[in-house]
Amino acid sequence: MTTPLRLVIQEYAGETTVGMPAPPPLGEVHIWHWAPVCPPSEVDELWNILAENERERAQRYRFPKHRNEFVINRARVRGILARYVAKAPQDLVFEYSPHGKPSLEGVQGWRFNLSHTEGLAALAVVQGREIGIDVERIRPQSDARRIAERFFSVPERQSLQAFSGDALDHAFFRCWTRKECYIKAKGEGLSLPLHQFDVSLGEGEPAMLLSTRPDPKEAEEWVMYDLALKPGYAAALAVSADLSSVSQ
């Protein structure tokens, strides 16, 4: 089993943030969250922080709102990570795994993961472990059971049957964020089917990776947490025991 971690959660307010903690020591995870909105003049300033490939991605967004959110989120990821490694935000270089999971070029042992939804973005940072975070705005989900039939495991679908109305919406997003954070931590993208592992989803039940297939022992290599970042949102975090213990 993994050792419980210390979670340090803080809202990020851009360059005006004070009291930035030291880089997370082993056994500690830093979670930063923010609303991906700011005045147009500030978006223009943040644009200058981005790399050329990030600007190209931003320009592919059809709607200005989505383009601005992308610019804000990418710039704030750079702003946070830059303080940890004592570099200028625009000097950071990102590398990507075959499935698109980013890491910092020239920085060993660090892992980070970004998630964003309407009105909220969150970045998790850790040393010596794999990590994944997912945030979702809780909203009425009329097709929750249909989506569950397609993506959730049999035990999860059975557990979902106990809920209806608002409770069903909350249970659905508890399950979804817990599954997504694990998928993101593994960094295998769609090659890891969502029905190949089970997570807890009962009301008041701690976030947990209950079982994994085909290797049942893999569940013991991970710890999972719910995060209370903002009312009306579900958020979950998955962290490995350490980088060497994660099954490949």
LINHUMO-V973588 format. One record per residue. N is the residue number from 1. PHI is phi as a letter, one per 30 degrees, with the letter a starting at -180 (999 if undefined). PSI is psi in degrees with one decimal (999 if undefined). Layout:
n:N phi:PHI psi:PSI
n:N phi:PHI psi:PSI
//
This chain:
n:1 phi:999 psi:150.3
n:2 phi:d psi:153.4
n:3 phi:d psi:137.0
n:4 phi:e psi:144.0
n:5 phi:c psi:156.9
n:6 phi:c psi:122.8
n:7 phi:c psi:127.6
n:8 phi:c psi:110.9
n:9 phi:c psi:129.9
n:10 phi:b psi:140.9
n:11 phi:d psi:137.4
n:12 phi:c psi:128.5
n:13 phi:c psi:30.5
n:14 phi:i psi:-152.8
n:15 phi:d psi:-12.9
n:16 phi:d psi:-5.3
n:17 phi:d psi:133.2
n:18 phi:c psi:161.0
n:19 phi:i psi:30.6
n:20 phi:e psi:121.8
n:21 phi:d psi:164.2
n:22 phi:d psi:162.7
n:23 phi:e psi:141.7
n:24 phi:d psi:123.5
n:25 phi:d psi:169.1
n:26 phi:e psi:136.0
n:27 phi:i psi:7.0
n:28 phi:b psi:139.5
n:29 phi:c psi:132.6
n:30 phi:c psi:128.5
n:31 phi:c psi:119.7
n:32 phi:c psi:139.1
n:33 phi:b psi:155.8
n:34 phi:a psi:161.7
n:35 phi:d psi:126.2
n:36 phi:d psi:58.4
n:37 phi:b psi:146.6
n:38 phi:a psi:165.5
n:39 phi:d psi:150.9
n:40 phi:e psi:-36.2
n:41 phi:d psi:-34.4
n:42 phi:d psi:-35.0
n:43 phi:e psi:-39.9
n:44 phi:d psi:-37.9
n:45 phi:d psi:-41.2
n:46 phi:d psi:-30.6
n:47 phi:e psi:-36.9
n:48 phi:d psi:-17.2
n:49 phi:d psi:-25.7
n:50 phi:d psi:153.4
n:51 phi:d psi:164.6
n:52 phi:d psi:-40.4
n:53 phi:d psi:-30.1
n:54 phi:d psi:-38.0
n:55 phi:d psi:-38.3
n:56 phi:d psi:-40.7
n:57 phi:d psi:-41.6
n:58 phi:d psi:-39.5
n:59 phi:d psi:-15.7
n:60 phi:d psi:-12.1
n:61 phi:d psi:134.4
n:62 phi:d psi:-39.6
n:63 phi:c psi:136.8
n:64 phi:e psi:-36.8
n:65 phi:e psi:-48.0
n:66 phi:d psi:-37.3
n:67 phi:d psi:-43.6
n:68 phi:d psi:-40.3
n:69 phi:d psi:-40.8
n:70 phi:d psi:-45.8
n:71 phi:d psi:-45.8
n:72 phi:d psi:-47.9
n:73 phi:d psi:-45.4
n:74 phi:d psi:-39.9
n:75 phi:d psi:-36.1
n:76 phi:d psi:-33.9
n:77 phi:e psi:-45.9
n:78 phi:d psi:-42.1
n:79 phi:d psi:-40.7
n:80 phi:d psi:-51.4
n:81 phi:d psi:-33.1
n:82 phi:d psi:-36.9
n:83 phi:d psi:-34.1
n:84 phi:d psi:-38.8
n:85 phi:c psi:7.8
n:86 phi:h psi:49.0
n:87 phi:b psi:165.5
n:88 phi:d psi:142.0
n:89 phi:e psi:-40.0
n:90 phi:d psi:-10.2
n:91 phi:c psi:-8.1
n:92 phi:d psi:140.3
n:93 phi:b psi:127.5
n:94 phi:c psi:139.6
n:95 phi:c psi:158.1
n:96 phi:b psi:138.6
n:97 phi:d psi:170.0
n:98 phi:e psi:-26.6
n:99 phi:c psi:10.2
n:100 phi:j psi:6.9
n:101 phi:d psi:127.0
n:102 phi:d psi:155.7
n:103 phi:b psi:166.8
n:104 phi:c psi:128.0
n:105 phi:d psi:130.0
n:106 phi:i psi:4.9
n:107 phi:c psi:109.9
n:108 phi:d psi:141.4
n:109 phi:i psi:-5.1
n:110 phi:c psi:143.2
n:111 phi:b psi:146.7
n:112 phi:b psi:160.0
n:113 phi:a psi:138.3
n:114 phi:c psi:141.5
n:115 phi:b psi:147.1
n:116 phi:b psi:150.5
n:117 phi:b psi:-177.5
n:118 phi:d psi:114.8
n:119 phi:i psi:-0.2
n:120 phi:a psi:137.7
n:121 phi:b psi:150.1
n:122 phi:b psi:140.6
n:123 phi:b psi:128.5
n:124 phi:c psi:136.6
n:125 phi:b psi:136.3
n:126 phi:a psi:160.5
n:127 phi:c psi:138.7
n:128 phi:i psi:13.0
n:129 phi:b psi:156.8
n:130 phi:d psi:150.9
n:131 phi:b psi:147.4
n:132 phi:b psi:142.5
n:133 phi:b psi:146.1
n:134 phi:b psi:136.5
n:135 phi:b psi:142.3
n:136 phi:b psi:139.1
n:137 phi:d psi:128.6
n:138 phi:d psi:124.5
n:139 phi:b psi:160.2
n:140 phi:e psi:130.5
n:141 phi:b psi:85.3
n:142 phi:d psi:-25.6
n:143 phi:c psi:28.7
n:144 phi:e psi:-44.8
n:145 phi:d psi:-35.7
n:146 phi:d psi:-42.9
n:147 phi:d psi:-41.4
n:148 phi:d psi:-40.8
n:149 phi:d psi:-31.8
n:150 phi:d psi:-37.3
n:151 phi:c psi:-28.1
n:152 phi:d psi:161.2
n:153 phi:d psi:166.8
n:154 phi:e psi:-49.2
n:155 phi:e psi:-36.8
n:156 phi:d psi:-41.3
n:157 phi:d psi:-38.7
n:158 phi:d psi:-41.9
n:159 phi:d psi:-35.6
n:160 phi:d psi:-22.8
n:161 phi:d psi:-19.7
n:162 phi:d psi:-5.0
n:163 phi:c psi:154.4
n:164 phi:a psi:165.0
n:165 phi:i psi:-139.9
n:166 phi:d psi:-35.7
n:167 phi:d psi:-34.0
n:168 phi:d psi:-41.7
n:169 phi:d psi:-45.5
n:170 phi:d psi:-42.1
n:171 phi:d psi:-40.2
n:172 phi:e psi:-48.0
n:173 phi:d psi:-26.9
n:174 phi:d psi:-47.8
n:175 phi:d psi:-44.8
n:176 phi:d psi:-47.5
n:177 phi:d psi:-36.7
n:178 phi:d psi:-37.3
n:179 phi:d psi:-42.7
n:180 phi:d psi:-39.4
n:181 phi:d psi:-34.8
n:182 phi:d psi:-44.2
n:183 phi:e psi:-43.8
n:184 phi:d psi:-37.4
n:185 phi:d psi:-39.7
n:186 phi:d psi:-30.8
n:187 phi:i psi:26.9
n:188 phi:c psi:2.5
n:189 phi:h psi:-143.9
n:190 phi:d psi:-4.1
n:191 phi:d psi:-12.6
n:192 phi:c psi:101.1
n:193 phi:d psi:142.0
n:194 phi:d psi:-24.8
n:195 phi:d psi:2.7
n:196 phi:d psi:2.6
n:197 phi:a psi:160.5
n:198 phi:b psi:138.8
n:199 phi:b psi:159.0
n:200 phi:d psi:153.1
n:201 phi:b psi:1.4
n:202 phi:d psi:148.9
n:203 phi:d psi:127.1
n:204 phi:i psi:-2.2
n:205 phi:d psi:130.2
n:206 phi:e psi:146.6
n:207 phi:d psi:131.6
n:208 phi:a psi:141.2
n:209 phi:d psi:108.7
n:210 phi:d psi:-42.5
n:211 phi:a psi:155.2
n:212 phi:b psi:148.8
n:213 phi:b psi:141.6
n:214 phi:d psi:-11.2
n:215 phi:c psi:103.6
n:216 phi:d psi:-21.1
n:217 phi:d psi:-16.2
n:218 phi:d psi:-29.7
n:219 phi:e psi:-28.0
n:220 phi:d psi:-11.6
n:221 phi:d psi:1.2
n:222 phi:b psi:150.2
n:223 phi:b psi:146.3
n:224 phi:b psi:144.8
n:225 phi:b psi:144.5
n:226 phi:d psi:146.6
n:227 phi:b psi:127.6
n:228 phi:c psi:87.7
n:229 phi:c psi:-37.2
n:230 phi:a psi:136.7
n:231 phi:e psi:139.9
n:232 phi:i psi:6.6
n:233 phi:b psi:148.3
n:234 phi:c psi:141.5
n:235 phi:b psi:142.0
n:236 phi:b psi:154.4
n:237 phi:b psi:134.7
n:238 phi:b psi:132.6
n:239 phi:b psi:137.1
n:240 phi:d psi:164.1
n:241 phi:e psi:-49.5
n:242 phi:a psi:171.4
n:243 phi:d psi:-32.9
n:244 phi:d psi:-18.4
n:245 phi:c psi:-11.6
n:246 phi:d psi:128.9
n:247 phi:d psi:136.8
n:248 phi:c psi:999
//
